[in-house]
Structure formats: C-alpha cells, structure tokens
Amino acid sequence: MIEIRKESRLEQYTSVTELSVNDAQLLEKAKQALQGSYAPYSKFNVGCALLLANGKTITGSNQENIAYPSGLCAERVAVFYAGSQFPNVPIIAMAITAHAKTFTIEQPVMSCGACLQSISEYERRQGEPIRVILQGETGPIYIANGLHHFMPFMFWQQELHS
C-alpha cells in the first residue's frame, strides 16, 4: 500500500487592514457585488470580484431561479463573463464573500465543488494559479494561491502534474 497525501495551505488574516491594498480593494468589490444578488429562495447572497491581468475588475453575484438548478453561483457568473469578454486575459485573483438574511456568516465561505471545478479550468488554461480571497460577513479572511488548495484531487490535476 502507498499512502498519498496532498497538503492545503491557506493564509489567515484577522482584518482587512492586514491585506495588501489590491486584496482589500478586490474584497470590497466582492462585497459591493452582493447588491446584485438574487437569492429569494436561499436568502444567501454571494458576491465575487475578479482581478484580470489587464487591470480590469469583473464582478458577479449569485442568481437563483425557482426552477432549481437553473440558477448560477456568483463565482461562475464572474468567471464565465470574464472568459467570454476577455478570453485570453488571465485571472490574477478573485475575492468571494457572502451575506445571509437569517444569520451572520462569521467564517469565510468556500465555493461549491461545481464552481471550484469550473474555475480550475480557467487556471489550467492560463497555466497560472489564481489567488483566492475569502471572507464571510465578519471574522477571518483566508487566502490561497491556487485552486488546488481547495480541491487537491481536481479532475484535471493528474494531467498537469504527472
């Protein structure tokens, strides 16, 4: 038997004041993106902001639909828009935050598996990791340099690292 281990590394910050100016600005844009969220069913609003290599910032918010699963998560809204409008421009960083109408989110919110897999496709295509910044409404901020820290056994990872 061989044991296989993969390690995830996250940086944790206690306050936005500890972040670089760029990271703090991107997180603020993700918070602003919450305003466009349409979440009447889950009452769980998610905002995402992407920083592209050309300096542009793209935002997205979750869009629900009564005909579940026809809605779309904030991360995929932003990433798919960036991919369609700026197809050859790498995503440098992304910030994700959330707000719930019925409770306070005190921990960073992780993207769902479908979003992580979708984002990882862009990371693979551009050949560079995407910096991911996560924060709830309050509490710590997590930062990871690449999607593999959240999904160490991604569908395509074998192809890249074999």
Secondary structure, DSSP 8 states (H G I E B T S, - for coil): ----------EEESSGGGS-HHHHHHHHHHHHHGGG-B-TTT-EEEEEEEEETTS-EEEEE-B--SSTTS-B-HHHHHHHHHHHHSTTS-EEEEEEEEEESSS---S-----HHHHHHHHHHHHHHTS--EEEEE-SSS-EEEEESGGGT-TT-TTHHHHH-
